[in-house]
Amino acid sequence: MKNVRSIKTSTRVCAIIGNPVEHSLSPAIHNAAFAELGLDYVYVAFRVEDVKQALAGMRALENFCGMSVTIPHKIEAMKHVDDIEAVDRQIGSINTVINDNGKLLGLGTDGPGALKALADAEVEINGKKVLMLGAGGAARAIAFTLAINGGPAAIEILDINETILQELTADLTAGTQAVIQSNKMTDSSLVKAMAAADIVIHCTPIGMHPKEGSSIVPIELFRPGQVVFDIVYTPLETKLLADARSKGLQVISGVEMFINQAVLQFERFTGADAPVEVMRNVVMEQLKS
């Protein structure tokens, strides 16, 4: 039989947990990379509601070495690991857990992945006004990374959830030197924020499969010169990005951040240099099929 993986008692297991998780391309990208390097690893996906129990299970399973954490668990997961890398403790969310002989280490690759996506697109952050739409786990990681390393003139954050919005605003103000502004997401606050923004970064699930026809930003609010970055990567071009592109704006797909953060995760899971082009090709084939 062709292409049958040999799963042995020594095979190391990695997984992604989230809810929903059916759309995830992480199994395809990581398994292709394992195969390319001939590593005795397998990567699977689990829909999880109880994060505490999921991480307890990881701790108990000797071969369960690495976990990716996605929506909505990136903040909750921090409560159930043993140690968190310093920058990620400051950020307040993680998307990766490493099992070191029953000791769980939490860390994040979203922020560095997003920063690299912007750098690869030759987007200048220094001195620019950044608008973050959403204040959840991924938004926290990106906002802290840009505030610490990007030198923006200001970061404005909008979200419908005032609690997480205020928490992120307070944490960024206390933990970075950046100018931080925030407002509850309303029609009027969005209009005002879009009028001032140079770079728009969308960090909510709106527009993600299976609700591809949705966009958080009405098309008439885009203005010339803006850069629009949507961290959603399924579909490859969201309605938000299609609308922005139709207005002649520079757009960055979430697939770039996804590939970058997956490369960083792979290298932490395995200790090996990731086969980046193999991983990119798998993602693009899956999204275009």
Secondary structure, 3 states (H helix, E strand, C coil): CCCCCCCCCCCEEEEEEECCCCCCCHHHHHHHHHHHHCCCEEEEEEECCCHHHHHHHHHHCCCEEEEEECCCCCCHHHHHCCEECHHHHHHCCCCEEEEECCEEEEECCHHHHHHHHHHHCCCCCCCCEEEEECCCHHHHHHHHHHHHHCCCCEEEEEECCHHHHHHHHHHHHHHCCCCEEEEECCHHHHHHHHHHCCEEEECCCCCCCCCCCCCCCCHHHCCCCCEEEECCCCCCCCHHHHHHHHCCCEEECHHHHHHHHHHHHHHHHHCCCCCHHHHHHHHHHHHHC
